[in-house]
């Protein structure tokens, strides 16, 4: 039974976003300045919570985006955080979809519709063509939500890299 817990990741949001941006390889999707902004938002958010936030870019997924996000979540080691409180924002640029995926530690303590308002705020920005702003806003919102249930602990350390990961 414990083997199946690995797949009991928290609430997810998979949202198609039409005409929000054009096709670009993940390495070129965000400018260096935008990448710095996103990483800085992750650092600021993680200063207020013991939770861990990652952003992952992919061109497209041959799988259902949620399934690909789960695979990436595991590959990035996000299930190995002490409190199982990692959150992944997975962005499939050519598929024009994103997923917000939280680990089981979050799922155990939050309401079922926990990510709905974050999804809505990100989606609004995406629909206006503000992809970087949408990701940054989503990171801030996730950080605020996580600090309620997972405040910074005395011995807190950064368990995962803050960098943006991407498919090769």
N, C-alpha and C positions, 0 to 999 in steps of 0.2 A: 504493500500500500504506500509506503514512503516514496517509492520510485515515481509514483504518479504525482506527488506534490510538486515536483519540478515543473509540471505543466499547469499548475494551478496559479497562474499569474493573474494579477488583479484585473480590474475593469479595464477595458480597452475602448479606444475610439478609432474607428477606421472611417475616414471621410474622404470622398472624392472631391477634388476641387478643380472645376473646369475653367479653362482659359485664365488660369491664375499666373502661370509662368510658362516659358518656353523650355524646350529640351536643352539641357546642358549636362555634361558629365559632372558627377559629384565633385571632382577635384576643382572644377571651375564654377560651380554653382554659386558659391558665395565669394565675394572679393576678399582679399586678405584683411581688409579693415572690418568687413562684416564678420569674418571668422573670429577676429579678436573681440568684437563686441559680444558675440555669442558665448565665447569662452569666459569672458569677464562676467557676463550675466550668470553663468553657471557657478563661478566662484563666489559671487555675491550671494546667490541663493543658498549655496552650501555653507556659507558663514552663519546662516540663521537656522540651520537644521542639521541633524545627523544624517538625513537622507542624501542619496546620491543621484545626480541627474546626468544623463548622457544624451547626446544628439547623434544620430546616425543617418548618413545620406546614402541612397542607393539610386541607380538609374531607374530600374524597374525590377519587378519581382516575377519570377516564373511561378511563384506560389501565391496563394492568397496573402495580401499584405500582413494580416495579423500573424499568420504562420511564419512568414519571413521575419517579422519583428521578434517573435518568440525565439527563433533560431539565433538571431543577432544578439538578443538579450543574454542568452546562455553563452554564446561565443565570447562576448565581452566580459564575462565573469560577473554579471550583475546579480546573479543568484548567490554569490559568495559574500555579500555584505553582512555584517554582524546582525543587524536587525531586519534583514531582508526588506529594506526600504529603498530600493533603487527604482528610478523611473526612466524609461527610454522614450524619447521622441524619435520615431522612425519616419523618415521622409523618402518616399519613392518618387523621384522627380519626374520621370517620364510617365509613370502611371498616374501622377497627380493625386496621390493619396498620402495620408499620414496616419500614424497610429500612436496613441499615448498608452504605454504599457507599464504598469506598476507591479512590483513584486508582491509575494504573498503576505509579507509583514504589513504592508499597507492595506491589502484587501481584508485582512482580519479585523481592522479597526475603523474603516471608513464606510460611509453609506454607499449603496450600489451606484448611484448617479454622480459619484465623486468628481469625475473628470468632465462632466457635461459643460459646465461654465467655462472651463479652460479650453475645451474643444471649440466652443462657440466664439471665444475671443480670438483664438488662433485663426479660425476659419474666416472671420470678418476681415482680419488683416490680409490674409491670403487673397480673398476676393477683391481687395483693393490693389493687389499686386505688391503688397508689402511683406514679402516672404521673411526677410531677416527680422523685421519688426514683429511679425507674428511669432517667430521662434523665440525671440527675446521676451516678449510679453508672456508667452506660454511658460518659459523658464521661471520668470518672476512669480507668476501665479502658482506654479507647482511648488516653488520654494515656500511661499506664504502658506499654502495648504499643508505642506509637510511639517512646518515648524509647530503647528498645533498638536500633531500627534507624535512628532519626532524632534523635540527640541535639541539644540546642541548640548552634548554631554561634556562633562569636565575633561574626560580623556579622549574626546572626539578626534578622529584623524580622517584625512581624505582617503577613502578606500579605493576609489576608482579615478582614472585620469579624467580631467575636465575637457580634454581635446575632443574635437568633432571626429568621429570615426566615419569611414566610408568604405564602400565596396571597391574592390580593385578592378 
